[in-house]
Amino acid sequence: SAAQPAAGHTNASNPAAQTWAEASAALRIESAAAKPSAAPLASAKLHTELAVQADEADEADEALELYTSAAEHLLSALRLEEGGHAAASIRLRLGAVMDRAEQLKGGGR
């Protein structure tokens, strides 16, 4: 997808995009029936991808709204996880999304 850096490419200007790509590679999303966190994770992924696109287009207000929405979906997914590797991956994604939202709130690029 366009929101993820190409293989071997580091997106230093947007750590949320880079961290999302790394964490996504470590986490396999199973069907919603088998894993209750799959639906909020899918929503979080979509909102993160849209946020990265808005961010890269210098649409800070839209990006902030989308990063915030992604964080809410990640929190929902985290509540549904029982711990372990998946919860750690979600926490990693959540931290990256929240960090970028805070940067945008502060007017930073």
N, C-alpha and C positions, 0 to 999 in steps of 0.2 A: 504494500500500500504506500501511497505517497507520503504518509505521515511518518513512516519508519525510515531511518537512514539505510542507505544501501549497504550491502555487506562490506565490512572493512572501513566504512565511512563513519566518522565521529561527528555528531551534530553538537558541537561545543556551544553553539548559541542557544540551544534549547535542550537542557538536561532532562526535561520531562519526556521528550520524544525518545531520547537515547535510553533512558532508564526503562521506559515502557517497552521498547523493543527488546532489551536485555531480559527483563522480567517475563515478557510474553514467551520468549524462547524457552524459559525454564518451566512454564506452567502449561499443562494441557487441559483445555476446557472440555469437559465431557458433556453429554447431553443433559438437558435441564431435568429430565426424569431421574437420572443417576446422580446428579450433583445439584443441589438447590442453589448454589452460588453461581451457576452458569449464566442465568438470565441477567442478574445485576452485573456480572463481569462483562458480558457482551455489551450491555448498555454503557458501562464505564469505558470500554474500549472504543466504542463509536464516539462517545462524547470527547474522549481524549484526542482521537484522530481529528475530529472537527475543530477542537480547540487549537491543536497544533497548526492546522491550516489557517485559522483566523489569526493566530499569533504570527505566523510567517507572513501574513498579508498586512501586518501592522494594525489589526483590528482588535486593540487591547480590550475594550469593553466586552465584545463578543467572546473573545478568548477567555477572559476572566469568568464570565457566566458559564461557559462550557467546562472549564477546569473545575469550577465549583460543583457543577452537576456531576461530573465524573467522580469527584471525591465523595459525593453523597452515595453514588452507586457502589463505589469501592467499600465504603463503610457498611453498606447493606450486605455486600458479599462477605466481608470479614466477619460479621455477626453470624453468618450461616456456616462458616468454616469451623471445623473442630480443632484447628491448630495444624502443626506440622509445616511441611514445605509450602503448601498452597497458601496458608495464612501468612507465612513469611514473605512470599512473593507479592501478595496483595498489600501488605504493609509497605513494602518497598515501592510499589507503584503509587500508593496513597501519599507517601512522603514526597515523591517527585512531583506529583500533581499539585499538592498543597504548596510546596516550595515555589513552583512557578506561579501559582495564583498569588502568593504573597509578594513575589517580585513585581507582578503586574499591578497589584494594589498600591505598591510603593512608587509606581511610575517607572519602574526599571525595565530594561529591555533584555 
